[in-house]
């Protein structure tokens, strides 16, 4: 009877999403890396529906070759480990495969890297999924010929445009999830990501300055969509 009373009490004072947040450590990791915990929760939901066992292999159709693999509920690409081996503790990487909270921590670190690169914008959110911002020039910059002479083939342009569209769609999903969960004010309109073109500067594109509902996490202070 006493145990049942405390269970009911917990459900009354700690909403379901807070329980999920505690399970995955969204708050702790967000606080550590200066990333909104609601954004981390949204990434986990959109990437894998909070499935810690989720594994996705990225296979090149042209080369018929495995290019990389995404792991855990945060769908962390193993290229991060290969490129950033000096910055990510090997024990942390191994632990994240079995521990949702550790996976969240690695994911939060990655988000913070994109924020440092693209600023406090939706570009940083899109980049978590696509590896690049929603800026056509940025997506084209992966090609050596474009970096050197700003020239590209029709095929390269088509691929870059596909990446831009994928990034826009991903950012929309994240935005809608956060708005539906109350992390963004309900009156906030959906960002018109279609207006982002190759002429849009990263610094001015869709600054993320909307406040969120922090009562969901029962913590003091006001988080921003991505913390400054």
N, C-alpha and C positions, 0 to 999 in steps of 0.2 A: 504493500500500500504506500509506504513512504517512498520507495523507488519510483512508483508510478507518479506520485505527486511531483517529484523533482523533474521527471521527464516532461510532464505537462508544463511545469514552470519554465523549463528551458525553452520549450517551443513558443511560449508566450513572449519571452523576453529576447530570444535570439532567433530572428527570422531565418527561413530556409537558406537564403542566399548567404547569410553570414556563416551558417554552418558549413556551407560549401567553401566559403572563403577561408575559414579556419582549416578545413581539410586540405586545401591546396596551397595555403600560405600566401594568398594574394596580398593581404595587408602587409605582412612582414617583408616580403620581397619588394613590394611597391615602396615601402618606407625606406628600405635599404638603398634602392637605386633611384629614388625620386620619380617613380612612375605611378600614375593613378592605379589603385587596385582594381577599380571598375574596368579599366582598359585591359588589364591582365586577365580578368575573368571573362571579358568579351572575347579576347583572343583564344582562350582555352575553349570556349563554347563554339565559336565559329570554326576553329581549326579541327576539333576532334569531338565536340559534344562532351567535353570533360573525360575523354577516354584515355587513361594513362597507358594502356597497352597499344594504342594506335601506332601503326607503322605504315609509312607510305613510301614507295619506291618511285623515284623520278627517272623515267626511262626516256631517252632521246629516240623519237620515232625515226629520225633521219639516220642516226648511227646505230640504232637498235642496241643501245648500250646503256647500262645503268650509270647514271650521272651522280646521283646522291640519294640519301635516304632521310626521311623525316621521322623523328621519334617522340614518343610520349604525348600527353594531352596538350602540350604546347607546340607539338610538331616541329621540333628543333632539328634543323638540317645539319647533317654531320660535316658539311663543309666548314661550318663554324669551328668545329674542333680541329679540323685539318689546317685551317688558316690561322687560328688564334691559339695554338697549343701553348704558347707561353703565357697567355692571359687567363686561360681557363684551367683551373686545377684539374688534373686528370682524375683525381678521386671524386671531384664534384661531377664530372661528366659521367663517370661510371655509376655513381649513386643516383643520378637523375633517372636512369632507366628503371629503377625500382621504387623511387620515392617521388611522389607527386609534388611535394613542397620543394624539393631540390630542382625538379624540372621547371617549376615556376620561377625559381631564383635565376636559373640560367636564361629562361625566356625574358625575364625582367632586365637582365644584363644586356641581352641583345637589343631589346627595345631602347634602352638607354644609349646604346651605340648609334642607333639610327636617329635618335633625337639629337645627339651631338653632331651628327653629320648633316641632317636635313632641317634641324630646328624644330620649333614647337608647332608643327603643322601636320596635316593629314598625310603628307608625303612620308613622314616617318612611320605612320601606321601602315600604309600600303606597302612600304618597303619590307615590313616584317614578313609579308607573304611572297612578294615578288623579288625582293633583293634590291629593288631600285625604287626611286620616287615615281610620282605620277607625272613626270616631266619628260617629254619626248627626247630632248637633248640628253638627259641623264640616261635614259634607256638605250640610246644609240651609242653612248660613250663606252659601252662594253666592247665595241669593235675598234680594233687598232687603227684602221683606215680613217675612222671618224675622229678619233682622238688626235690624229696627226694632221689631217687635211679637211676635216668636216665633210668628208665624202662617204657615201654609203650606197649599197646596192638596193634594188627594189625589194629583194628578199629580206635584207637586214631591216629595212624600214618597216616592212610588214610585221616582222617579229617584234620590233620595238613597239609598234602600235598595239599589238596584242598584249604585250606586257603592261602598257599603260592602261588599257581597258580592264585587264585583270586586277590591276591595282585599284582602279576606281571602284570596281564592283566589290572588292574586298573591303575598302574603306566604308562603303555604304552599309555593308552588312554589320560592320563593327559599330557604326554610328547608330543604326536602328536598334541593335541589341542593347546598347547602353541607354538609349532613350526609352525603350520599352521597360527596362529594369529600373528606371528612375534615376539613373546616374547623370542624365542630361535633362534639363528642363523640357517638359513635354511640348512647350510652345516652340522650341527650337526647330527651325526648318531643316530639311535634309540638305546638306551642302550640295551646291550645283557643281559637282566635280567635272561635268562635261565642259565647263568653261576653262579648265586648266589646259593650256596649250604649251607649245615649245617656247613661246614668248613669255610665259608666266615665270617670274623669278621665284625661287624657293623661299626666300625670306618673306615675301608678301602673300604667298598662296595660302588661303584658308587657315589663318592662325587659330589655334585651339585655345580659346579663352573662356569657354562656358563652364560655369560651376556645376557641381554634381550634388546629388543627395547623399550626404555622408552618414545620415541616420542608419542607412543599411548596414554600415560597418561599425556603428556605435563607437566612433572615435572622435575626438575634438578636432577642430580646425576645418578648413575648407580646401578640398582637393580641386584641382582643375583637371580638364579632360586629359591633359598631359601636364604634369607639374612643371612649373618654370624652374 
